[in-house]
Each structure stands twice: as C-alpha cells, then as structure tokens.
C-alpha cells in the first residue's frame, strides 16, 4: 500500500510528528511510504512464483511482481526505508527522479552508492521537483530489475489539475520480460561466455504473460472499462533487452506525457516504448461492448536474435457479455523490423510547451560533445578457449561510449569524489570520438572494433549548457540504443540517420517544443542530439537501458561540480550509506 500509513497508532503519531518537523525545517511536504502488512519499510526478498508451467524463486519487493505502486504529488519528498532480506546485494533507483543536489539516493551500484548488503537497510530520500506523470523504480544492481520494479505515479501539485480532462480511471501498465531460468545463473553464464545473452521466454503485462503462452490464460491481466469513458493508461517498459510496439485492437491511444513531462496530444494506433521509458496515454472507450479486445505488445528489434513472442492483456467492457464463440480481437502490430514505424512514433513527440507548462531549451551552448555508442569485440585471451569467447569470430562482446568500455569500480564514484579518494575513477571521458571514421559504413577495419577499458567520467562546471550528439556505429553491428541520463531530463532537439553533420544537421533542430525525456532511442545507424543545463550538482550515471549493453560497458557518468552559492552545492550524505 503506497502513500498510506498502515501501522499502530503510536507509530503513526511519531511519523506524523516527524513529518511536521521535517516540513517546517525544510519547507517541503514529506510523504512516508509504508508498503504492506504493517511494515514500515519495503522488504526486498525472494518468493516462489509460477509462470509458463514452472515455478522458480524471484527477488521481489514485499513478495509482489511487479512491486507496489508509489503515489505522490509534484514537489513532495518521499522517505523509503529499504530492507534487504534477500541473499544478494541490491540497490534501488528512482527512475526519472532528478533528486536535486541529492544523488545519494539515486541508486546505481558503485556509481552513487555501494549496494545494500544482505540483511542491511538504507533509508532513501526521494526528492521530487518538477516531475509530473508516470515514473518508476527498479533495482540497479546486476539484472535484478527484471523482477524488482514498480510504478511511481506523480500527480499534479495539490490544488492544480492535468492539462487534459480528468480521466475516469488511471491504470499502470508495466511491460516486463521473463526467463524460466534463475536470472543470476543466466547472467553469470552470459558474462562467462563472452557471447550474447539468452533470449527471454516471454514478455509480460503487469506480471502476466497472457493468452498466447502455455499455462498463462487464467492469469492474463484484464482491464475492465465502461463505455464512453476516458482512461489514463500509464505505460512503463521494464523490459530488459527489447524495444516494444504496443497496441489495443480497434482503439487509438493519445499520448499526453512521457518520462514525467507533459506532451502535446499525439493520437496513434500504436506506441513504441523503449526499456526505461514511461508513456502516459489517454484511452477512449468507444467500441462495441459485447466483444473482448487484446492489448498486445511485441518486440521491435534490429538484432539477429530476440524474443519474438507476443504478450497480451484483455480489455473488457463492463456490464456486457461478450460472444463466447469469438476470441478477443487481435490488433495489427508493426513488424519486428519496422524502423519507419518506430521512428515515426518517437519522432512525432513534442513537449506541451504551454504558458502553464513552459520548457527551457538551452540556446547558447558552452559544452559541445559527440559520443559514439558502439558494440565492440575483444580478442579472445591467449590462454582462453572458444567456450568463453562466443562473440563474433571467436571474440568477446563489449560495448562502449567514445571507444571506452566502462569498468565498474569496487568503490562508489560519488563517495570517492566527495571524500577525495584517489584511484577509483578518472576524469578523462573524451568530448569527441578518439577516432573519426564513417561510423555507419557497411564495412570497417577490424581494429576499430576493439575498445579501451576504463572508469572515466565527464566533469562539468555548474550551470554549463550542454549539447551531446549520440552517434550509433556499425562496428560489430548497429542497433537502436535507449540512452538514459540520471539526475536530469534532457531535450531531444534533433535526430537522423547516417553520420551526424556538424554544419548541416543543427540547422534543422527543433528548439521550440522538443520532447523532454530521460530516455530516448538513438536509431540504428543514426544519431540523436540532446541538450540540458548542468544545474544539478553530483555524480549522474548515463547508460544504454538495454541490459546486455550495460553489462558490456555502454555507460559513463557526468560529474557536475558545485556552484558558487549554497543552494548550488551538493547536500551531505545520509548517515546510513551502505558500506563498501
């Protein structure tokens, strides 16, 4: 139960008193999250769960899959006391929350904290600022987010309303990915092999695979609606490795928000959502009530191997008996490889950019960056065998930004920076690719596939305005890459196919109403230009949200230095930071 206090009266009095003093002291509205069963902290623990005719143990929060939804209002601060009762270390990331001046609760393992060890606890303070709409939370340690995740719904500030008619009802729709095998075992095998990770066995909608998978029909998620109403569907992609097309048979979806920011209404027959993204859609229930309709999702992929199954939920009109002889209507989804359908959707998104909901696109840029994002390959070690080098031509897969495959440190970067601990990270992440070549050519010299290993971050002075062009390459293979930046929303001012042209492409930038997001898919054999103002001091992770690419090293971090004034400086760490 999120956003509600379920506990003994004496404890409730203490919490309310604490809330009063915190609100007075900090001038903020605090909300203490109590998740289920009179427990004043979320418990990360294993439970047995049945899917696809088999049972296995998974890591969850309070035994739920997906985990509980947190509800808050714009500008509130949430206190969540995380208790790790599992067997393995864990961290929790609050995806899309900027955490102004307080990266200590952001969550990525060994970037802003060392993990919460088994049996340990960590009280995390989640500071909401201008976010409004649908965000989410997930584990940020290994591949644990496959089952440790849930929605974070941020309502408008109390006393204000949506910029669209209030919906009759709101429903989180979390799309996930499922493996029959234990996820830790699978990842250990994947890393040891040097090759591709094993494809998932199913996708899920709110934890259920749906009618098309074995032993799944009875658990299929059902969305019951009333005719003539509007519903706000809060889509979240917790999928690990694939971008997804989503559609409801015979119904359109109108996008009104993405990644915690409002958008101009965009009505489409389908949406394309990437791992890490959240999209708010209005659904109008205007079809025949005596028929069931499938909500279906399947992969959009440029890869040679992927999970090509389809997950479904069922939309049912309340008070109507459907024709038992007819199956639910199935939607027409774009093909797995339909790049045009994918970019036509994402390229049509625009910020609302209204008087009540203004945007502030940086126009004068102080720091210009271009970063290649690549799939790479390392030669097999001389003493190795083919069994551990299952990448192309007997190599080991890697991934990089500007030819650096990020090496995870053993002590977290944020504390190393704060306490002046040397040897944990470097500050030489390049502003431009170290080698200039035809990034999207069909054939390239094999030596370009080999990246450097390093733990390098990019240092930015406070308030620096940044333009970063993310350039996909075709080194080992070209793919779409959903790039996520912690601590910020950024504006997507331009995108295109081929190699970015520094003279011509900026002439076509959208500086009026570009989408404001925290995750965007850089198109295969293409580029995306983003802008943001570095006004949030701290260490902030940037990475591809495809899990296998994170594992291979497609990541870096921005270290934003303190500003001149007290309100521009990072807040001190909490006393209970998990030990390294």
C-alpha positions as CSV (number, residue, x, y, z in Angstrom):
1,X,0.0,0.0,0.0
2,X,1.7,3.2,-1.2
3,X,1.3,6.6,0.2
4,X,-0.8,5.4,3.1
5,X,0.2,4.8,6.7
6,X,-0.7,1.3,8.0
7,X,0.7,0.8,11.5
8,X,0.0,1.1,15.1
9,X,-1.5,4.4,16.4
10,X,1.6,5.2,18.5
11,X,3.9,4.7,15.5
12,X,1.6,6.7,13.3
13,X,1.7,9.6,15.8
14,X,5.5,9.5,15.7
15,X,5.6,9.6,11.9
16,X,3.1,12.5,11.7
17,X,5.1,14.4,14.3
18,X,8.3,13.7,12.3
19,X,6.6,14.9,9.1
20,X,5.6,18.2,10.8
21,X,9.1,19.0,11.9
22,X,10.7,18.0,8.6
23,X,8.2,20.1,6.7
24,X,8.9,23.1,9.0
25,X,12.7,22.6,8.8
26,X,12.9,22.1,5.1
27,X,9.8,23.8,3.8
28,X,8.8,20.7,1.9
29,X,5.9,18.2,2.1
30,X,7.2,14.8,3.2
31,X,5.4,11.6,2.5
32,X,6.5,8.4,4.3
33,X,5.9,5.3,2.2
34,X,4.5,2.3,4.0
35,X,4.4,-0.8,1.8
36,X,2.0,-3.6,3.0
37,X,1.4,-5.7,6.1
38,X,2.2,-3.0,8.7
39,X,5.8,-2.9,7.5
40,X,7.4,0.5,7.7
41,X,10.0,-0.4,5.0
42,X,9.9,-2.2,1.7
43,X,11.3,-5.7,2.1
44,X,13.4,-7.0,-0.8
45,X,13.0,-10.8,-0.6
46,X,12.7,-13.9,-2.6
47,X,9.3,-15.7,-3.2
48,X,8.3,-18.6,-5.4
49,X,6.2,-17.8,-8.4
50,X,4.6,-19.8,-11.2
51,X,4.9,-18.8,-14.8
52,X,4.9,-20.7,-18.1
53,X,4.1,-24.0,-16.3
54,X,7.1,-23.8,-14.0
55,X,7.9,-22.4,-10.5
56,X,11.0,-20.5,-9.6
57,X,12.2,-18.1,-6.9
58,X,12.5,-14.5,-7.8
59,X,13.6,-11.4,-6.0
60,X,10.6,-9.0,-5.2
61,X,9.6,-6.1,-3.1
62,X,7.2,-7.4,-0.4
63,X,6.5,-10.5,-2.4
64,X,4.8,-8.6,-5.3
65,X,5.6,-8.9,-9.0
66,X,5.5,-6.2,-10.2
67,X,6.2,-4.4,-7.0
68,X,3.9,-1.8,-5.2
69,X,3.0,1.5,-6.8
70,X,4.1,4.6,-5.1
71,X,1.8,7.6,-5.3
72,X,2.9,11.2,-4.6
73,X,2.3,14.8,-5.7
74,X,4.7,17.1,-7.6
75,X,7.3,18.6,-5.3
76,X,6.9,16.2,-2.4
77,X,9.7,14.3,-0.7
78,X,9.3,10.6,-0.1
79,X,11.1,8.6,2.6
80,X,11.6,4.9,1.8
81,X,13.4,2.6,4.2
82,X,14.7,-0.3,2.1
83,X,15.4,-3.5,3.9
84,X,17.3,-6.2,2.0
85,X,16.1,-9.6,3.2
86,X,17.4,-11.3,0.0
87,X,20.5,-13.4,-0.5
88,X,22.3,-10.9,-2.7
89,X,23.3,-7.3,-2.6
90,X,20.8,-4.8,-4.1
91,X,20.2,-1.2,-4.9
92,X,17.0,0.7,-5.8
93,X,16.9,3.5,-8.4
94,X,14.1,6.0,-8.7
95,X,14.0,6.3,-12.5
96,X,13.3,9.8,-13.8
97,X,13.5,11.5,-10.4
98,X,16.1,14.2,-10.6
99,X,17.0,14.2,-6.9
100,X,18.2,17.9,-6.9
101,X,21.5,18.2,-5.1
102,X,21.0,14.8,-3.5
103,X,22.5,12.0,-5.6
104,X,23.0,9.8,-2.5
105,X,19.6,8.1,-3.0
106,X,19.8,7.8,-6.8
107,X,20.8,4.1,-6.6
108,X,23.1,2.8,-9.4
109,X,25.5,0.3,-7.9
110,X,29.1,1.7,-7.4
111,X,28.1,5.0,-9.1
112,X,26.3,6.8,-6.3
113,X,26.3,4.1,-3.6
114,X,27.7,0.7,-2.7
115,X,25.0,-1.9,-2.6
116,X,22.7,-2.7,0.3
117,X,24.1,-5.9,1.6
118,X,22.0,-8.9,2.5
119,X,20.4,-8.1,5.9
120,X,21.2,-4.4,5.5
121,X,18.9,-1.3,5.4
122,X,19.2,2.1,3.7
123,X,16.7,5.0,4.3
124,X,16.4,6.6,0.9
125,X,15.1,10.2,0.4
126,X,13.4,10.7,-2.9
127,X,13.1,14.4,-3.7
128,X,10.6,15.2,-6.4
129,X,10.9,18.6,-8.1
130,X,9.2,19.4,-11.4
131,X,8.3,15.8,-12.4
132,X,4.7,15.1,-13.1
133,X,3.2,12.0,-14.6
134,X,4.5,8.4,-14.7
135,X,7.9,7.4,-13.5
136,X,9.1,4.1,-11.9
137,X,11.5,2.5,-9.6
138,X,13.7,-0.5,-10.1
139,X,16.8,-2.4,-8.8
140,X,20.0,-1.1,-10.3
141,X,22.3,-3.9,-9.4
142,X,23.1,-6.6,-11.9
143,X,19.9,-7.8,-13.7
144,X,17.7,-7.7,-10.6
145,X,15.4,-5.1,-12.2
146,X,13.8,-8.0,-14.2
147,X,11.6,-8.7,-11.2
148,X,12.4,-5.8,-8.7
149,X,10.4,-2.9,-10.2
150,X,7.2,-0.9,-9.8
151,X,5.4,2.3,-10.8
152,X,5.9,5.8,-9.3
153,X,2.9,8.0,-10.1
154,X,3.4,11.7,-9.6
155,X,0.1,13.7,-9.5
156,X,0.0,17.4,-10.2
157,X,0.8,19.7,-7.3
158,X,-2.1,19.8,-4.9
159,X,-4.6,22.4,-6.0
160,X,-3.8,22.1,-9.7
161,X,-5.1,19.8,-12.4
162,X,-4.0,17.9,-15.5
163,X,-3.7,19.8,-18.8
164,X,-6.2,17.4,-20.2
165,X,-9.7,16.3,-19.0
166,X,-9.5,14.3,-15.8
167,X,-9.8,10.6,-16.7
168,X,-12.4,8.3,-15.3
169,X,-9.7,6.0,-14.0
170,X,-5.9,5.5,-14.2
171,X,-4.2,2.2,-14.6
172,X,-0.4,1.4,-14.6
173,X,0.6,-1.0,-17.4
174,X,4.0,-2.4,-16.8
175,X,5.6,-4.4,-19.7
176,X,8.2,-6.8,-18.5
177,X,10.4,-9.7,-19.6
178,X,10.5,-13.3,-18.1
179,X,13.0,-16.1,-18.1
180,X,12.2,-19.6,-16.9
181,X,15.8,-19.9,-15.5
182,X,17.2,-18.2,-12.4
183,X,18.3,-14.7,-13.6
184,X,21.5,-14.7,-11.7
185,X,22.6,-18.1,-13.1
186,X,21.6,-16.9,-16.6
187,X,23.7,-13.7,-16.2
188,X,26.7,-15.5,-14.8
189,X,26.6,-17.8,-17.8
190,X,26.2,-14.9,-20.2
191,X,29.2,-13.0,-18.8
192,X,31.4,-16.1,-18.7
193,X,30.6,-17.0,-22.3
194,X,31.6,-13.7,-23.9
195,X,28.7,-14.0,-26.2
196,X,25.0,-13.0,-26.4
197,X,22.6,-13.3,-23.5
198,X,19.9,-15.9,-23.8
199,X,16.6,-14.6,-25.1
200,X,13.7,-14.3,-22.7
201,X,11.0,-16.9,-22.7
202,X,8.1,-14.4,-22.5
203,X,7.1,-10.8,-22.2
204,X,4.6,-9.8,-19.5
205,X,1.9,-7.2,-18.9
206,X,1.6,-6.4,-15.2
207,X,3.5,-9.6,-14.4
208,X,1.4,-11.9,-16.6
209,X,2.5,-13.4,-20.0
210,X,-1.1,-13.6,-21.4
211,X,-3.2,-16.0,-23.5
212,X,-0.6,-16.9,-26.1
213,X,1.8,-18.6,-23.7
214,X,1.4,-22.0,-22.0
215,X,-0.3,-22.2,-18.6
216,X,-0.9,-18.4,-18.7
217,X,-4.5,-17.9,-19.8
218,X,-6.1,-17.9,-16.4
219,X,-3.7,-15.3,-15.1
220,X,-4.0,-12.9,-18.1
221,X,-4.3,-9.3,-16.9
222,X,-7.8,-8.0,-17.6
223,X,-8.7,-4.3,-18.0
224,X,-12.4,-3.7,-17.3
225,X,-13.7,-0.4,-18.7
226,X,-17.0,1.4,-19.1
227,X,-18.3,2.5,-22.5
228,X,-18.0,6.3,-23.2
229,X,-15.3,7.0,-20.6
230,X,-11.7,8.1,-20.8
231,X,-8.9,6.2,-19.1
232,X,-5.3,7.2,-18.4
233,X,-3.0,4.2,-19.1
234,X,0.4,4.7,-17.5
235,X,2.7,2.6,-19.7
236,X,6.1,1.6,-18.3
237,X,8.7,-0.5,-20.0
238,X,10.6,-2.7,-17.5
239,X,11.7,-4.9,-20.4
240,X,15.4,-5.8,-20.2
241,X,16.6,-6.0,-23.8
242,X,14.0,-5.1,-26.4
243,X,12.1,-2.1,-27.6
244,X,8.4,-2.8,-27.8
245,X,5.4,-2.0,-30.1
246,X,2.1,-1.8,-28.1
247,X,-1.5,-1.6,-29.4
248,X,-5.1,-2.2,-28.4
249,X,-7.3,-3.7,-31.0
250,X,-9.8,-1.2,-32.5
251,X,-8.7,1.6,-30.1
252,X,-6.4,4.5,-30.5
253,X,-4.1,5.8,-27.9
254,X,-3.4,9.5,-27.3
255,X,0.0,10.3,-25.8
256,X,-0.2,13.1,-23.2
257,X,3.1,12.6,-21.3
258,X,6.4,10.9,-21.4
259,X,9.1,10.4,-18.8
260,X,7.3,12.6,-16.2
261,X,6.7,15.6,-18.6
262,X,3.6,16.6,-20.5
263,X,3.4,16.4,-24.3
264,X,1.2,17.8,-27.0
265,X,-1.6,15.2,-27.5
266,X,-0.4,12.7,-30.1
267,X,-3.0,10.2,-31.3
268,X,-1.7,6.9,-32.8
269,X,-2.9,3.4,-33.4
270,X,0.2,2.1,-31.5
271,X,3.0,3.3,-29.4
272,X,6.7,2.3,-29.4
273,X,8.3,2.2,-25.9
274,X,11.9,1.5,-25.1
275,X,13.4,-0.1,-22.0
276,X,13.3,2.6,-19.3
277,X,10.6,4.8,-20.8
278,X,7.2,5.7,-19.4
279,X,4.4,7.0,-21.6
280,X,1.0,8.3,-20.5
281,X,-1.8,7.6,-22.9
282,X,-5.5,8.5,-22.9
283,X,-7.8,5.7,-24.0
284,X,-11.4,6.5,-25.1
285,X,-13.7,3.5,-24.8
286,X,-15.9,3.9,-27.8
287,X,-16.2,0.4,-29.3
288,X,-18.8,-2.4,-29.1
289,X,-19.2,-3.7,-25.6
290,X,-20.1,-7.2,-26.5
291,X,-16.6,-8.0,-27.7
292,X,-13.2,-8.5,-25.9
293,X,-10.1,-6.7,-27.3
294,X,-6.5,-7.7,-26.9
295,X,-3.9,-5.2,-25.6
296,X,-0.7,-6.7,-27.2
297,X,3.0,-6.0,-27.1
298,X,5.9,-7.5,-29.1
299,X,9.5,-6.6,-29.8
300,X,10.8,-4.0,-32.3
301,X,14.3,-5.3,-33.0
302,X,17.2,-4.8,-35.4
303,X,19.0,-7.7,-33.9
304,X,19.6,-11.1,-35.4
305,X,18.2,-12.9,-32.3
306,X,15.5,-11.7,-30.0
307,X,12.3,-12.9,-28.2
308,X,9.7,-12.9,-31.0
309,X,6.8,-13.8,-28.8
310,X,3.8,-11.6,-28.0
311,X,2.3,-10.7,-24.6
312,X,-1.4,-9.9,-24.2
313,X,-3.9,-8.5,-21.8
314,X,-7.6,-8.3,-22.4
315,X,-9.8,-5.2,-22.5
316,X,-13.4,-5.9,-21.5
317,X,-16.4,-3.6,-21.4
318,X,-18.2,-3.7,-18.0
319,X,-21.7,-5.0,-17.9
320,X,-21.6,-6.6,-21.3
321,X,-21.4,-10.4,-22.1
322,X,-19.1,-11.0,-25.0
323,X,-19.8,-13.6,-27.6
324,X,-18.3,-16.7,-26.1
325,X,-17.7,-18.2,-29.5
326,X,-15.5,-15.4,-30.8
327,X,-11.9,-14.9,-29.4
328,X,-10.8,-11.4,-28.4
329,X,-10.0,-9.2,-31.4
330,X,-6.2,-9.0,-32.1
331,X,-4.5,-5.7,-33.0
332,X,-2.4,-5.3,-36.1
333,X,1.1,-4.6,-34.8
334,X,4.0,-3.3,-36.9
335,X,6.5,-5.9,-37.9
336,X,9.5,-6.7,-35.7
337,X,11.9,-4.8,-38.1
338,X,9.7,-1.8,-38.9
339,X,12.1,1.0,-38.3
340,X,9.9,3.5,-40.1
341,X,7.0,2.8,-37.7
342,X,9.3,3.1,-34.7
343,X,10.9,6.5,-35.6
344,X,7.6,7.9,-37.0
345,X,6.2,7.5,-33.5
346,X,9.2,8.7,-31.4
347,X,10.0,11.5,-33.9
348,X,6.5,12.9,-33.6
349,X,6.6,13.5,-29.8
350,X,6.5,17.2,-28.8
351,X,6.6,19.0,-25.4
352,X,3.4,20.7,-24.4
353,X,5.4,23.9,-24.1
354,X,2.4,25.9,-22.9
355,X,2.2,29.0,-20.7
356,X,1.3,26.9,-17.6
357,X,3.8,24.2,-18.6
358,X,6.8,26.0,-20.1
359,X,10.1,24.4,-21.2
360,X,13.5,25.9,-21.2
361,X,15.7,24.6,-24.1
362,X,19.3,25.8,-23.8
363,X,20.0,28.0,-26.8
364,X,23.6,29.1,-26.1
365,X,25.8,26.0,-25.7
366,X,29.0,26.1,-23.7
367,X,29.9,22.4,-23.9
368,X,29.6,20.5,-27.2
369,X,30.0,16.8,-27.1
370,X,29.8,13.9,-29.6
371,X,29.8,10.4,-28.3
372,X,29.8,7.2,-30.4
373,X,27.8,4.4,-28.9
374,X,29.1,1.1,-30.2
375,X,29.0,-2.7,-29.9
376,X,32.6,-3.8,-29.8
377,X,34.6,-7.0,-29.6
378,X,37.7,-8.0,-27.6
379,X,40.2,-10.6,-28.9
380,X,40.0,-13.9,-27.0
381,X,42.7,-14.1,-24.3
382,X,45.7,-16.1,-25.4
383,X,45.0,-18.7,-22.7
384,X,41.3,-18.8,-23.3
385,X,39.1,-21.2,-25.2
386,X,36.3,-20.8,-27.6
387,X,33.8,-21.8,-24.8
388,X,34.5,-18.4,-23.2
389,X,34.7,-16.4,-26.4
390,X,31.4,-16.9,-28.1
391,X,31.3,-13.5,-29.7
392,X,31.8,-12.9,-33.5
393,X,34.8,-14.8,-34.9
394,X,35.8,-16.1,-31.5
395,X,35.9,-12.8,-29.7
396,X,34.2,-11.5,-26.6
397,X,31.4,-8.9,-26.9
398,X,31.9,-5.5,-25.5
399,X,30.1,-2.1,-25.8
400,X,31.4,1.5,-25.4
401,X,30.9,5.2,-25.4
402,X,33.6,7.1,-27.3
403,X,35.6,3.9,-27.5
404,X,35.7,3.4,-23.7
405,X,34.1,0.3,-22.3
406,X,33.2,1.3,-18.7
407,X,34.7,-0.8,-16.0
408,X,32.6,-0.9,-12.8
409,X,34.7,0.2,-9.8
410,X,34.7,-1.6,-6.5
411,X,34.1,1.6,-4.5
412,X,31.3,4.0,-5.5
413,X,32.3,7.1,-7.5
414,X,30.1,9.6,-5.6
415,X,31.7,8.9,-2.3
416,X,35.2,8.8,-3.8
417,X,34.6,12.2,-5.2
418,X,33.0,13.6,-2.0
419,X,35.7,12.3,0.3
420,X,38.6,12.8,-2.2
421,X,39.5,9.2,-2.5
422,X,42.0,8.6,-5.3
423,X,42.2,5.7,-7.8
424,X,38.5,5.0,-8.1
425,X,37.7,6.8,-11.3
426,X,39.3,9.0,-13.9
427,X,38.1,12.3,-15.4
428,X,39.1,11.9,-19.0
429,X,36.0,10.8,-20.7
430,X,36.5,12.5,-24.2
431,X,34.2,15.1,-25.6
432,X,34.6,13.7,-29.1
433,X,35.4,10.3,-30.6
434,X,39.1,9.4,-30.4
435,X,38.9,8.1,-34.0
436,X,36.9,9.8,-36.8
437,X,35.6,7.4,-39.5
438,X,32.5,6.6,-41.4
439,X,30.5,5.4,-38.4
440,X,27.7,3.8,-40.3
441,X,29.6,2.2,-43.2
442,X,28.9,-1.4,-44.1
443,X,32.5,-2.5,-43.8
444,X,35.2,-1.1,-41.4
445,X,38.7,-2.2,-40.3
446,X,38.5,-4.9,-37.7
447,X,40.9,-3.0,-35.4
448,X,38.3,-0.3,-34.8
449,X,36.1,-2.9,-33.1
450,X,38.5,-3.1,-30.1
451,X,37.6,-0.5,-27.4
452,X,39.6,0.7,-24.4
453,X,38.8,-0.3,-20.8
454,X,38.4,2.4,-18.2
455,X,36.3,4.1,-15.5
456,X,36.2,7.6,-16.9
457,X,33.6,10.4,-16.2
458,X,32.9,13.7,-17.8
459,X,33.4,16.7,-15.5
460,X,31.1,19.7,-16.0
461,X,31.1,23.1,-14.3
462,X,27.8,24.0,-12.6
463,X,25.2,25.6,-14.9
464,X,27.1,24.6,-18.1
465,X,24.8,24.3,-21.0
466,X,25.5,21.0,-22.8
467,X,24.7,19.6,-26.3
468,X,25.6,16.0,-26.7
469,X,25.2,14.1,-30.0
470,X,24.9,10.3,-29.5
471,X,26.1,8.6,-32.7
472,X,25.4,5.0,-33.3
473,X,28.1,3.0,-35.1
474,X,28.1,-0.2,-37.2
475,X,31.3,-1.6,-35.8
476,X,30.2,-5.1,-34.8
477,X,26.5,-4.4,-35.5
478,X,24.2,-1.4,-35.5
479,X,21.2,-1.3,-33.1
480,X,18.8,1.1,-31.5
481,X,20.1,2.3,-28.1
482,X,17.8,3.8,-25.5
483,X,20.1,6.1,-23.7
484,X,19.1,7.1,-20.1
485,X,20.6,10.0,-18.1
486,X,20.1,10.1,-14.3
487,X,19.6,13.3,-12.5
488,X,18.2,15.2,-15.5
489,X,15.6,15.5,-18.1
490,X,17.0,16.5,-21.5
491,X,15.6,17.9,-24.7
492,X,15.8,15.9,-27.9
493,X,16.5,18.7,-30.4
494,X,17.3,16.6,-33.4
495,X,17.9,13.1,-34.8
496,X,18.6,11.4,-38.1
497,X,20.1,8.5,-40.0
498,X,23.7,8.2,-41.1
499,X,26.6,10.3,-39.7
500,X,25.9,13.5,-37.9
501,X,26.8,16.5,-40.0
502,X,28.1,19.3,-37.6
503,X,27.3,22.0,-40.2
504,X,24.0,20.9,-41.8
505,X,22.1,18.9,-39.2
506,X,21.9,21.7,-36.5
507,X,20.0,23.9,-39.0
508,X,17.0,21.5,-38.6
509,X,17.0,21.4,-34.8
510,X,13.6,21.8,-33.0
511,X,14.3,24.4,-30.4
512,X,10.7,25.3,-29.9
513,X,8.9,22.3,-28.5
514,X,11.3,19.3,-28.4
515,X,10.3,16.3,-26.2
516,X,11.7,16.5,-22.7
517,X,12.7,13.0,-21.6
518,X,15.2,11.0,-19.6
519,X,15.5,8.1,-22.1
520,X,15.4,8.2,-25.9
521,X,16.2,5.6,-28.5
522,X,19.1,6.5,-30.7
523,X,18.1,5.0,-34.1
524,X,20.1,2.2,-35.7
525,X,22.8,3.7,-38.0
526,X,21.8,7.1,-36.8
527,X,22.2,9.9,-34.3
528,X,20.3,11.9,-31.7
529,X,21.2,15.3,-30.4
530,X,20.2,16.2,-26.8
531,X,20.6,19.4,-24.7
532,X,20.5,20.1,-21.0
533,X,21.7,22.5,-18.4
534,X,24.1,21.1,-15.8
535,X,22.3,22.7,-12.8
536,X,22.1,19.5,-10.6
537,X,25.4,19.0,-8.7
538,X,26.6,15.5,-8.1
539,X,27.5,12.3,-10.0
540,X,24.9,11.2,-12.6
541,X,25.0,7.9,-14.5
542,X,24.4,7.8,-18.3
543,X,23.9,4.4,-20.0
544,X,22.1,2.4,-22.5
545,X,19.0,0.9,-20.9
546,X,19.3,-2.4,-22.8
547,X,20.7,-4.6,-20.0
548,X,23.2,-6.6,-22.1
549,X,24.7,-3.4,-23.4
550,X,25.1,-2.1,-19.8
551,X,26.8,-5.3,-18.9
552,X,29.2,-4.9,-21.8
553,X,30.2,-1.4,-20.9
554,X,28.0,1.2,-22.7
555,X,27.9,3.7,-19.9
556,X,29.7,6.7,-18.3
557,X,28.8,9.4,-15.8
558,X,28.7,13.2,-15.5
559,X,30.3,14.7,-12.5
560,X,28.7,18.2,-12.1
561,X,30.7,20.4,-9.7
562,X,29.3,22.6,-7.0
563,X,28.3,26.1,-7.9
564,X,29.2,29.3,-6.1
565,X,26.2,29.7,-3.8
566,X,24.9,27.4,-1.0
567,X,21.8,26.4,-3.0
568,X,24.1,25.2,-5.8
569,X,26.1,22.8,-3.7
570,X,25.5,19.1,-3.1
571,X,23.8,18.2,0.1
572,X,25.8,16.0,2.6
573,X,25.4,12.2,2.6
574,X,23.0,10.5,5.0
575,X,24.5,8.7,8.0
576,X,23.4,5.2,6.9
577,X,25.0,5.0,3.5
578,X,25.7,1.3,2.8
579,X,29.3,0.3,3.4
580,X,31.5,-0.8,0.5
